[in-house]
């Protein structure tokens, strides 16, 4: 319970930190960096880069030290470093210097990279093997809720406390997370562990383990693809609200909330009713459902533009009472995500030896962070270049997911029928 509460404060804090940096950097519509005027939108893009690079570069290294050190100590220090870093945002120099703000964002992100692998490595130690489904259901529900709603709470915090005090409010959240981390049962790393071995050699061992173990490699790949898809849905929810639902863009939270409800419901179903289904079989069923509902959501725009006028229903949009249609589909997308995430992460945690968990989950965090850059590109392309906009983007993602998922599902069924262990 202490680890879960720490996760809540830590992950929501991470999202609000980004909002605070955006508010600080965009306080002026245009600032100078190196003598050049930089607009607010470009500043936000560079901020995203400042937060993403450490996630890609430092997560594997963080995983090495998670295996060497006390997991509890790593999580406590990670939260305290972020608490100190976000409080520094309130200093006058950071407020007037974009370079200082980017540098501080980079350092805060470096501190963040140590929390996730330490947390993931702690779950299989703290939870019995037959309770991993339930634990990971809670883990992923919290992560996705933070992903969907974490950014939304940033603005109320800033409006209530002011930009000068908001960093201290978020810093307090990280301190609370650190306090709860001190309450968890710790691992007992060997005193000689890593003493005579360079960190890059340990990193090589961890990467070799992943490459030479198809179940582990494919589990990380599945989680990465799923994470990229969820990020995409969060990004294009704004355009979907405007183009398909014909609502104000500020109401994009309806779609995100529906997907979040679906994910929470799906996590409950998986942990209570599908926990005896082979994890690989359940995951590929989830991908098939995910592809189907993503494609169905993408087809709604074409329905109202072409099908409805052809049958004398021109001008009908999926808002008013018809908004229930895209909301139900979004909810089913959330359920589908749970069918992939929970069994796959549980399988990964059960399969990886304790002494390699930090390295493996560090590599997983790197893959997920790198994959999160793909939706940014897709969202821009769908808005500016593709006919059909967001609807086309959803079909481009959904149809291949459906087809590839169906192929692997049939292959997995055949392997199970033949008595083979599917991967």
VOPAGU-2260 file (C-alpha; in pm, 1 decimal, decimal comma):
REM VOPAGU-2260
SITE   aa  ch    i         X         Y         Z
SITE  UNK   A    0       0,0       0,0       0,0
SITE  UNK   A    1     284,4     240,9      83,1
SITE  UNK   A    2     443,9     183,6    -257,9
SITE  UNK   A    3     113,4     250,1    -435,3
SITE  UNK   A    4      53,8     576,4    -246,0
SITE  UNK   A    5     410,2     681,6    -326,9
SITE  UNK   A    6     341,0     604,2    -693,5
SITE  UNK   A    7      31,5     827,8    -688,7
SITE  UNK   A    8     215,1    1131,5    -550,7
SITE  UNK   A    9     524,4    1070,2    -762,8
SITE  UNK   A   10     354,7    1020,0   -1100,2
SITE  UNK   A   11     102,2    1299,0   -1060,0
SITE  UNK   A   12     387,3    1522,0    -945,3
SITE  UNK   A   13     581,5    1441,3   -1262,2
SITE  UNK   A   14     291,1    1553,7   -1481,1
SITE  UNK   A   15     231,6    1876,7   -1288,3
SITE  UNK   A   16     603,2    1962,5   -1303,9
SITE  UNK   A   17     576,3    1971,7   -1683,6
SITE  UNK   A   18     276,8    2207,3   -1662,6
SITE  UNK   A   19     466,1    2437,5   -1425,4
SITE  UNK   A   20     762,4    2456,9   -1662,1
SITE  UNK   A   21     527,2    2534,8   -1951,6
SITE  UNK   A   22     368,3    2814,1   -1747,2
SITE  UNK   A   23     707,9    2961,1   -1657,7
SITE  UNK   A   24     847,4    2940,9   -2011,0
SITE  UNK   A   25     536,7    3077,1   -2182,3
SITE  UNK   A   26     473,9    3361,9   -1939,5
SITE  UNK   A   27     612,5    3581,1   -2218,6
SITE  UNK   A   28     488,1    3509,6   -2570,4
SITE  UNK   A   29     839,2    3533,1   -2712,3
SITE  UNK   A   30    1177,6    3507,5   -2544,6
SITE  UNK   A   31    1535,4    3512,9   -2664,4
SITE  UNK   A   32    1769,9    3214,3   -2661,9
SITE  UNK   A   33    2113,7    3274,4   -2806,4
SITE  UNK   A   34    1996,7    3600,9   -2957,9
SITE  UNK   A   35    1704,2    3440,6   -3143,8
SITE  UNK   A   36    1337,3    3496,9   -3067,0
SITE  UNK   A   37    1161,2    3171,4   -2974,3
SITE  UNK   A   38     781,2    3149,1   -2965,3
SITE  UNK   A   39     579,7    2979,1   -2691,8
SITE  UNK   A   40     496,3    2669,2   -2899,1
SITE  UNK   A   41     861,1    2608,0   -2982,5
SITE  UNK   A   42     958,6    2653,8   -2618,1
SITE  UNK   A   43     711,6    2381,1   -2522,6
SITE  UNK   A   44     858,8    2148,3   -2785,2
SITE  UNK   A   45    1210,7    2203,4   -2651,4
SITE  UNK   A   46    1082,6    2141,4   -2300,0
SITE  UNK   A   47     943,8    1806,3   -2414,0
SITE  UNK   A   48    1288,7    1721,2   -2552,5
SITE  UNK   A   49    1454,6    1823,4   -2224,0
SITE  UNK   A   50    1230,4    1582,5   -2032,6
SITE  UNK   A   51    1251,0    1298,4   -2286,7
SITE  UNK   A   52    1627,0    1272,3   -2350,7
SITE  UNK   A   53    1711,7    1161,8   -1993,0
SITE  UNK   A   54    1438,0     898,7   -2010,5
SITE  UNK   A   55    1597,1     749,8   -2321,9
SITE  UNK   A   56    1962,9     786,6   -2221,9
SITE  UNK   A   57    1972,1     735,4   -1845,8
SITE  UNK   A   58    1703,6     471,9   -1776,9
SITE  UNK   A   59    1932,5     175,5   -1859,5
SITE  UNK   A   60    2206,5     320,0   -1636,9
SITE  UNK   A   61    1951,7     378,6   -1361,5
SITE  UNK   A   62    1849,9      14,3   -1391,2
SITE  UNK   A   63    2206,9     -96,9   -1320,8
SITE  UNK   A   64    2223,4     102,0    -997,7
SITE  UNK   A   65    1876,0     -12,9    -894,8
SITE  UNK   A   66    2015,8    -368,3    -892,4
SITE  UNK   A   67    2326,0    -258,6    -699,9
SITE  UNK   A   68    2159,8     -45,7    -434,1
SITE  UNK   A   69    1869,0     -50,5    -193,0
SITE  UNK   A   70    1546,3      -4,6    -392,8
SITE  UNK   A   71    1395,6     188,2    -103,8
SITE  UNK   A   72    1692,7     425,5     -89,4
SITE  UNK   A   73    1682,2     480,0    -466,3
SITE  UNK   A   74    1312,1     573,8    -458,4
SITE  UNK   A   75    1352,8     804,0    -157,9
SITE  UNK   A   76    1649,1     987,5    -312,8
SITE  UNK   A   77    1472,6    1009,5    -651,2
SITE  UNK   A   78    1172,1    1179,4    -492,9
SITE  UNK   A   79    1380,8    1415,5    -279,7
SITE  UNK   A   80    1593,6    1520,5    -578,5
SITE  UNK   A   81    1277,5    1601,7    -773,4
SITE  UNK   A   82    1134,2    1788,9    -474,8
SITE  UNK   A   83    1445,6    2007,0    -455,2
SITE  UNK   A   84    1456,8    2055,0    -831,8
SITE  UNK   A   85    1096,1    2166,5    -869,4
SITE  UNK   A   86    1131,1    2409,1    -576,3
SITE  UNK   A   87    1419,3    2575,0    -763,2
SITE  UNK   A   88    1171,7    2663,8   -1040,0
SITE  UNK   A   89    1044,4    2936,9    -807,8
SITE  UNK   A   90    1381,3    3115,5    -808,8
SITE  UNK   A   91    1393,5    3442,4   -1006,7
SITE  UNK   A   92    1682,3    3327,2   -1227,6
SITE  UNK   A   93    1494,5    3023,3   -1359,8
SITE  UNK   A   94    1186,7    3236,2   -1430,2
SITE  UNK   A   95    1379,5    3474,7   -1657,1
SITE  UNK   A   96    1628,8    3231,4   -1811,9
SITE  UNK   A   97    1491,1    2966,9   -2051,8
SITE  UNK   A   98    1834,7    2803,8   -2062,3
SITE  UNK   A   99    1829,5    2761,3   -1684,1
SITE  UNK   A  100    1472,9    2627,7   -1700,7
SITE  UNK   A  101    1564,0    2369,7   -1966,6
SITE  UNK   A  102    1872,5    2264,1   -1769,6
SITE  UNK   A  103    1669,3    2223,4   -1451,4
SITE  UNK   A  104    1400,0    2026,6   -1637,7
SITE  UNK   A  105    1673,9    1798,1   -1770,8
SITE  UNK   A  106    1813,3    1736,2   -1419,9
SITE  UNK   A  107    1467,7    1671,3   -1271,6
SITE  UNK   A  108    1400,6    1419,6   -1548,2
SITE  UNK   A  109    1731,9    1246,2   -1472,6
SITE  UNK   A  110    1616,2    1204,1   -1112,4
SITE  UNK   A  111    1283,9    1062,9   -1230,8
SITE  UNK   A  112    1449,4     779,5   -1423,9
SITE  UNK   A  113    1553,6     600,2   -1105,7
SITE  UNK   A  114    1205,0     575,0    -954,6
SITE  UNK   A  115    1027,5     366,6   -1222,2
SITE  UNK   A  116    1273,5      70,9   -1244,0
SITE  UNK   A  117    1308,4      63,1    -864,2
SITE  UNK   A  118     929,7      54,4    -827,2
SITE  UNK   A  119     882,6    -216,5   -1092,7
SITE  UNK   A  120    1161,1    -423,5    -936,8
SITE  UNK   A  121     997,9    -393,2    -593,0
SITE  UNK   A  122     651,3    -517,8    -691,6
SITE  UNK   A  123     738,2    -889,7    -740,8
SITE  UNK   A  124     935,0    -881,4    -413,6
SITE  UNK   A  125     650,2    -727,4    -213,7
SITE  UNK   A  126     364,9    -924,5    -373,3
SITE  UNK   A  127     306,4   -1298,5    -389,1
SITE  UNK   A  128     327,1   -1448,5    -737,1
SITE  UNK   A  129     -44,3   -1532,6    -750,6
SITE  UNK   A  130    -126,9   -1169,1    -662,7
SITE  UNK   A  131      82,5   -1011,9    -939,6
SITE  UNK   A  132    -221,5    -963,5   -1165,8
SITE  UNK   A  133    -402,7    -763,5    -897,7
SITE  UNK   A  134     -91,0    -562,0    -812,7
SITE  UNK   A  135     -19,1    -477,1   -1174,4
SITE  UNK   A  136    -384,6    -389,2   -1230,9
SITE  UNK   A  137    -348,1    -126,0    -960,2
SITE  UNK   A  138      -7,6     -19,2   -1094,8
SITE  UNK   A  139    -127,0      34,4   -1452,1
SITE  UNK   A  140    -455,9     194,3   -1351,3
SITE  UNK   A  141    -264,8     452,2   -1148,5
SITE  UNK   A  142     -10,0     508,8   -1424,7
SITE  UNK   A  143    -273,8     563,3   -1693,3
SITE  UNK   A  144    -489,7     786,5   -1473,0
SITE  UNK   A  145    -182,1     998,2   -1400,8
SITE  UNK   A  146    -105,3    1004,2   -1772,3
SITE  UNK   A  147    -457,5    1110,5   -1861,4
SITE  UNK   A  148    -542,4    1348,5   -1578,1
SITE  UNK   A  149    -208,3    1447,7   -1427,5
SITE  UNK   A  150    -162,4    1735,8   -1669,6
SITE  UNK   A  151    -518,4    1854,8   -1603,0
SITE  UNK   A  152    -458,9    1921,0   -1232,8
SITE  UNK   A  153    -160,1    2143,8   -1306,7
SITE  UNK   A  154    -368,0    2445,3   -1405,3
SITE  UNK   A  155    -590,1    2441,9   -1091,2
SITE  UNK   A  156    -280,5    2414,8    -871,4
SITE  UNK   A  157    -116,5    2711,3   -1045,3
SITE  UNK   A  158    -436,3    2919,8   -1039,8
SITE  UNK   A  159    -490,3    2856,3    -667,1
SITE  UNK   A  160    -132,8    2895,9    -544,3
SITE  UNK   A  161      16,4    3120,9    -811,7
SITE  UNK   A  162     317,0    3042,1   -1027,8
SITE  UNK   A  163     548,7    3144,3    -743,5
SITE  UNK   A  164     409,8    2894,6    -489,9
SITE  UNK   A  165     303,0    2610,1    -720,3
SITE  UNK   A  166     655,7    2457,9    -731,0
SITE  UNK   A  167     653,2    2424,2    -351,2
SITE  UNK   A  168     313,0    2251,2    -360,2
SITE  UNK   A  169     442,8    1995,6    -610,7
SITE  UNK   A  170     769,7    1962,2    -420,2
SITE  UNK   A  171     563,2    1870,4    -114,3
SITE  UNK   A  172     399,5    1590,4    -316,3
SITE  UNK   A  173     741,5    1441,3    -390,5
SITE  UNK   A  174     836,3    1467,9     -21,4
SITE  UNK   A  175     517,4    1278,7      70,8
SITE  UNK   A  176     607,7    1012,3    -187,7
SITE  UNK   A  177     955,4     982,7     -33,8
SITE  UNK   A  178     807,2     940,6     315,4
SITE  UNK   A  179     582,1     656,8     199,6
SITE  UNK   A  180     878,2     492,7      24,5
SITE  UNK   A  181    1056,7     470,5     359,8
SITE  UNK   A  182     777,2     240,5     481,3
SITE  UNK   A  183     821,7     -36,7     222,8
SITE  UNK   A  184    1012,6    -358,7     284,4
SITE  UNK   A  185    1354,9    -321,4     128,6
SITE  UNK   A  186    1562,4    -558,8     -80,5
SITE  UNK   A  187    1901,6    -679,7      41,8
SITE  UNK   A  188    2159,4    -615,1    -231,4
SITE  UNK   A  189    2490,2    -795,6    -197,6
SITE  UNK   A  190    2765,7    -582,2     -48,4
SITE  UNK   A  191    3004,5    -705,5    -317,2
SITE  UNK   A  192    2756,4    -655,8    -598,8
SITE  UNK   A  193    2899,5    -443,4    -878,6
SITE  UNK   A  194    3213,7    -370,3    -678,1
SITE  UNK   A  195    3460,3    -496,4    -936,7
SITE  UNK   A  196    3240,1    -458,8   -1243,8
SITE  UNK   A  197    3190,5    -142,1   -1447,2
SITE  UNK   A  198    2833,0     -23,1   -1486,6
SITE  UNK   A  199    2850,0     -59,7   -1865,0
SITE  UNK   A  200    2947,8    -425,5   -1826,0
SITE  UNK   A  201    2644,9    -485,9   -1605,9
SITE  UNK   A  202    2434,7    -299,0   -1860,3
SITE  UNK   A  203    2567,5    -527,6   -2134,5
SITE  UNK   A  204    2472,7    -833,2   -1927,8
SITE  UNK   A  205    2120,9    -699,8   -1880,6
SITE  UNK   A  206    2075,1    -619,9   -2250,0
SITE  UNK   A  207    2213,0    -962,7   -2346,1
SITE  UNK   A  208    1961,1   -1125,3   -2113,3
SITE  UNK   A  209    1675,0    -941,1   -2282,3
SITE  UNK   A  210    1794,2   -1020,7   -2635,9
SITE  UNK   A  211    1852,9   -1390,0   -2558,3
SITE  UNK   A  212    1515,8   -1441,2   -2387,4
SITE  UNK   A  213    1230,8   -1409,0   -2640,8
SITE  UNK   A  214     951,9   -1405,5   -2377,6
SITE  UNK   A  215    1116,7   -1110,8   -2199,8
SITE  UNK   A  216    1200,2    -927,8   -2522,5
SITE  UNK   A  217     848,4    -971,5   -2661,9
SITE  UNK   A  218     688,1    -867,5   -2332,9
SITE  UNK   A  219     884,5    -540,2   -2337,9
SITE  UNK   A  220     790,7    -492,3   -2703,7
SITE  UNK   A  221     420,1    -541,9   -2627,2
SITE  UNK   A  222     424,7    -293,2   -2339,8
SITE  UNK   A  223     611,5     -42,0   -2556,7
SITE  UNK   A  224     362,4     -69,7   -2844,0
SITE  UNK   A  225      73,4     -37,9   -2600,6
SITE  UNK   A  226     224,7     266,9   -2429,7
SITE  UNK   A  227     279,6     434,6   -2766,0
SITE  UNK   A  228     -84,6     372,0   -2856,5
SITE  UNK   A  229    -213,5     515,5   -2528,7
SITE  UNK   A  230       3,5     825,5   -2569,4
SITE  UNK   A  231    -133,6     866,0   -2922,2
SITE  UNK   A  232    -493,1     853,8   -2798,0
SITE  UNK   A  233    -416,7    1117,6   -2534,6
SITE  UNK   A  234    -257,8    1348,1   -2792,5
SITE  UNK   A  235    -520,5    1317,2   -3065,5
SITE  UNK   A  236    -814,9    1330,9   -2822,9
SITE  UNK   A  237    -820,3    1709,0   -2872,2
SITE  UNK   A  238    -852,6    1683,2   -3251,7
SITE  UNK   A  239   -1098,8    1394,9   -3214,7
SITE  UNK   A  240   -1322,0    1609,6   -2993,9
SITE  UNK   A  241   -1323,4    1890,3   -3249,3
SITE  UNK   A  242   -1342,9    1693,5   -3575,6
SITE  UNK   A  243   -1567,1    1401,6   -3479,6
SITE  UNK   A  244   -1764,0    1507,6   -3172,2
SITE  UNK   A  245   -1801,3    1867,0   -3296,0
SITE  UNK   A  246   -1736,9    1996,4   -2943,8
SITE  UNK   A  247   -1501,8    2255,2   -2797,9
SITE  UNK   A  248   -1148,2    2121,4   -2773,8
SITE  UNK   A  249   -1143,2    2185,3   -2397,7
SITE  UNK   A  250   -1384,4    1891,0   -2362,8
SITE  UNK   A  251   -1129,0    1637,6   -2487,2
SITE  UNK   A  252   -1120,0    1507,3   -2129,2
SITE  UNK   A  253   -1441,5    1316,1   -2200,7
SITE  UNK   A  254   -1253,2    1078,1   -2430,1
SITE  UNK   A  255    -957,2    1042,8   -2194,5
SITE  UNK   A  256   -1186,2     988,9   -1895,3
SITE  UNK   A  257   -1387,3     721,3   -2078,0
SITE  UNK   A  258   -1067,1     537,1   -2169,5
SITE  UNK   A  259    -953,8     565,9   -1807,3
SITE  UNK   A  260   -1280,6     419,4   -1679,4
SITE  UNK   A  261   -1245,4     136,5   -1929,8
SITE  UNK   A  262    -891,9      67,7   -1818,0
SITE  UNK   A  263    -993,3      56,2   -1454,9
SITE  UNK   A  264   -1281,6    -179,1   -1537,8
SITE  UNK   A  265   -1055,6    -394,6   -1753,8
SITE  UNK   A  266    -795,0    -420,3   -1479,5
SITE  UNK   A  267   -1064,3    -545,7   -1240,9
SITE  UNK   A  268   -1184,8    -803,4   -1494,7
SITE  UNK   A  269    -834,0    -928,9   -1567,9
SITE  UNK   A  270    -730,2    -961,5   -1204,2
SITE  UNK   A  271   -1054,2   -1132,4   -1092,7
SITE  UNK   A  272   -1186,7   -1331,1   -1389,5
SITE  UNK   A  273    -908,0   -1379,2   -1644,8
SITE  UNK   A  274    -610,3   -1442,6   -1418,9
SITE  UNK   A  275    -595,1   -1808,6   -1521,7
SITE  UNK   A  276    -591,1   -1737,7   -1894,9
SITE  UNK   A  277    -239,5   -1781,1   -2042,4
SITE  UNK   A  278     -82,8   -1431,7   -2036,2
SITE  UNK   A  279      30,8   -1438,5   -2399,5
SITE  UNK   A  280    -312,4   -1550,0   -2521,2
SITE  UNK   A  281    -487,5   -1278,1   -2320,1
SITE  UNK   A  282    -242,7   -1012,0   -2442,3
SITE  UNK   A  283    -298,4   -1091,1   -2811,0
SITE  UNK   A  284    -673,3   -1094,7   -2756,7
SITE  UNK   A  285    -626,4    -749,9   -2609,4
SITE  UNK   A  286    -434,6    -632,1   -2916,6
SITE  UNK   A  287    -709,9    -762,3   -3146,0
SITE  UNK   A  288    -973,7    -576,9   -2945,3
SITE  UNK   A  289    -755,3    -265,9   -2928,9
SITE  UNK   A  290    -707,5    -262,6   -3305,9
SITE  UNK   A  291   -1077,8    -319,4   -3366,5
SITE  UNK   A  292   -1197,7     -39,9   -3137,7
SITE  UNK   A  293    -928,2     205,4   -3253,6
SITE  UNK   A  294   -1041,0     140,5   -3612,6
SITE  UNK   A  295   -1405,2     174,5   -3512,3
SITE  UNK   A  296   -1333,4     507,2   -3342,1
SITE  UNK   A  297   -1150,5     623,4   -3653,9
SITE  UNK   A  298   -1440,9     524,5   -3876,9
SITE  UNK   A  299   -1686,4     752,6   -3695,0
SITE  UNK   A  300   -1556,2    1060,3   -3874,6
SITE  UNK   A  301   -1604,0     898,0   -4214,4
SITE  UNK   A  302   -1951,8     781,5   -4112,6
SITE  UNK   A  303   -2072,0    1134,6   -4038,7
SITE  UNK   A  304   -1899,4    1279,0   -4346,6
SITE  UNK   A  305   -2002,0    1017,2   -4604,8
SITE  UNK   A  306   -2238,1     747,0   -4473,2
SITE  UNK   A  307   -2487,1     968,3   -4290,6
SITE  UNK   A  308   -2536,5    1211,1   -4585,4
SITE  UNK   A  309   -2582,6     913,8   -4819,9
SITE  UNK   A  310   -2875,4     784,5   -4613,6
SITE  UNK   A  311   -3034,3    1125,6   -4560,2
SITE  UNK   A  312   -2881,0    1202,3   -4220,4
SITE  UNK   A  313   -2649,7    1483,4   -4327,5
SITE  UNK   A  314   -2541,0    1715,7   -4049,8
SITE  UNK   A  315   -2561,3    1445,7   -3782,1
SITE  UNK   A  316   -2258,1    1444,4   -3553,0
SITE  UNK   A  317   -2156,7    1230,2   -3260,3
SITE  UNK   A  318   -2252,9    1480,4   -2993,7
SITE  UNK   A  319   -2564,5    1531,0   -2785,6
SITE  UNK   A  320   -2709,0    1191,0   -2700,7
SITE  UNK   A  321   -2492,8    1031,1   -2973,9
SITE  UNK   A  322   -2178,0    1118,5   -2779,0
SITE  UNK   A  323   -2237,0     793,7   -2592,5
SITE  UNK   A  324   -2112,6     604,3   -2903,4
SITE  UNK   A  325   -1752,7     736,6   -2910,1
SITE  UNK   A  326   -1741,3     732,2   -2530,5
SITE  UNK   A  327   -1832,5     362,4   -2518,5
SITE  UNK   A  328   -1572,4     289,8   -2786,7
SITE  UNK   A  329   -1309,0     484,6   -2590,6
SITE  UNK   A  330   -1402,6     287,2   -2280,8
SITE  UNK   A  331   -1357,8     -40,4   -2470,0
SITE  UNK   A  332   -1016,1      80,6   -2585,7
SITE  UNK   A  333    -927,2     116,9   -2218,0
SITE  UNK   A  334   -1052,6    -235,1   -2144,4
SITE  UNK   A  335    -845,7    -368,8   -2435,3
SITE  UNK   A  336    -533,5    -196,8   -2301,2
SITE  UNK   A  337    -579,2    -373,9   -1967,7
SITE  UNK   A  338    -594,8    -711,3   -2140,5
SITE  UNK   A  339    -247,6    -640,9   -2279,6
SITE  UNK   A  340     -76,6    -453,1   -1996,8
SITE  UNK   A  341    -163,1    -651,9   -1684,8
SITE  UNK   A  342     -76,7   -1007,7   -1797,8
SITE  UNK   A  343     229,8    -894,1   -1992,9
SITE  UNK   A  344     382,3    -695,1   -1706,2
SITE  UNK   A  345     300,5    -975,0   -1459,6
SITE  UNK   A  346     468,8   -1228,0   -1689,0
SITE  UNK   A  347     773,3   -1004,3   -1716,9
SITE  UNK   A  348     806,0    -956,5   -1341,2
SITE  UNK   A  349     770,8   -1328,4   -1273,4
SITE  UNK   A  350    1021,9   -1426,3   -1544,1
SITE  UNK   A  351    1309,0   -1188,7   -1467,6
SITE  UNK   A  352    1556,6   -1294,0   -1194,5
SITE  UNK   A  353    1570,4   -1057,7    -896,5
SITE  UNK   A  354    1931,1    -957,6    -967,1
SITE  UNK   A  355    1841,4    -840,4   -1319,5
SITE  UNK   A  356    1508,9    -666,4   -1258,3
SITE  UNK   A  357    1650,7    -315,0   -1236,8
SITE  UNK   A  358    1836,8    -349,6   -1567,3
SITE  UNK   A  359    1539,8    -505,5   -1746,9
SITE  UNK   A  360    1286,2    -252,2   -1621,1
SITE  UNK   A  361    1529,6      29,5   -1691,7
SITE  UNK   A  362    1549,4     -91,1   -2051,8
SITE  UNK   A  363    1170,0    -115,0   -2060,9
SITE  UNK   A  364    1140,6     243,8   -1938,9
SITE  UNK   A  365    1381,5     355,1   -2212,2
SITE  UNK   A  366    1179,3     179,3   -2481,4
SITE  UNK   A  367     854,1     330,0   -2354,9
SITE  UNK   A  368    1002,1     679,5   -2340,8
SITE  UNK   A  369    1148,1     651,6   -2690,3
SITE  UNK   A  370     814,7     523,7   -2821,3
SITE  UNK   A  371     633,9     823,4   -2674,2
SITE  UNK   A  372     799,9    1045,4   -2936,5
SITE  UNK   A  373     618,1     862,5   -3217,6
SITE  UNK   A  374     268,4     992,4   -3126,6
SITE  UNK   A  375     394,0    1351,1   -3135,8
SITE  UNK   A  376     495,3    1302,0   -3499,3
SITE  UNK   A  377     173,2    1118,8   -3585,5
SITE  UNK   A  378     -44,8    1387,8   -3429,2
SITE  UNK   A  379     127,5    1657,7   -3633,9
SITE  UNK   A  380     100,7    1461,5   -3958,1
SITE  UNK   A  381    -268,3    1382,9   -3904,3
SITE  UNK   A  382    -350,7    1747,9   -3840,2
SITE  UNK   A  383    -149,6    1896,3   -4126,2
SITE  UNK   A  384    -113,0    1645,1   -4408,6
SITE  UNK   A  385    -339,1    1337,8   -4399,4
SITE  UNK   A  386    -684,3    1348,8   -4562,8
SITE  UNK   A  387    -939,8    1270,8   -4295,9
SITE  UNK   A  388    -716,4    1406,0   -4019,8
SITE  UNK   A  389    -750,3    1227,7   -3689,4
SITE  UNK   A  390    -985,2     961,5   -3830,9
SITE  UNK   A  391    -721,6     851,6   -4081,2
SITE  UNK   A  392    -457,8     841,9   -3807,7
SITE  UNK   A  393    -672,6     613,8   -3593,2
SITE  UNK   A  394    -725,8     377,7   -3887,0
SITE  UNK   A  395    -352,9     375,9   -3966,3
SITE  UNK   A  396    -285,0     266,6   -3608,6
SITE  UNK   A  397    -588,6      45,9   -3555,0
SITE  UNK   A  398    -597,2    -170,7   -3867,6
SITE  UNK   A  399    -234,6    -296,1   -3848,1
SITE  UNK   A  400    -280,6    -358,8   -3475,0
SITE  UNK   A  401    -592,5    -564,3   -3548,5
SITE  UNK   A  402    -430,4    -764,8   -3829,8
SITE  UNK   A  403     -97,9    -834,6   -3656,2
SITE  UNK   A  404    -277,3    -913,3   -3330,2
SITE  UNK   A  405    -507,0   -1161,9   -3506,6
SITE  UNK   A  406    -210,6   -1334,7   -3674,2
SITE  UNK   A  407     -24,6   -1374,9   -3344,3
SITE  UNK   A  408    -344,0   -1481,9   -3167,6
SITE  UNK   A  409    -394,3   -1769,3   -3411,5
SITE  UNK   A  410     -27,7   -1863,5   -3380,2
SITE  UNK   A  411     -53,4   -1863,2   -3000,4
SITE  UNK   A  412    -365,5   -2081,1   -3006,6
SITE  UNK   A  413    -187,8   -2328,4   -3234,0
SITE  UNK   A  414     113,9   -2341,0   -3002,2
SITE  UNK   A  415    -106,6   -2400,3   -2699,0
SITE  UNK   A  416    -296,2   -2676,2   -2881,6
SITE  UNK   A  417      35,6   -2842,3   -2965,6
SITE  UNK   A  418     145,5   -2824,0   -2603,1
SITE  UNK   A  419     413,3   -2562,9   -2671,1
SITE  UNK   A  420     484,1   -2261,4   -2452,1
SITE  UNK   A  421     382,9   -1949,8   -2649,0
SITE  UNK   A  422     597,7   -1636,8   -2647,8
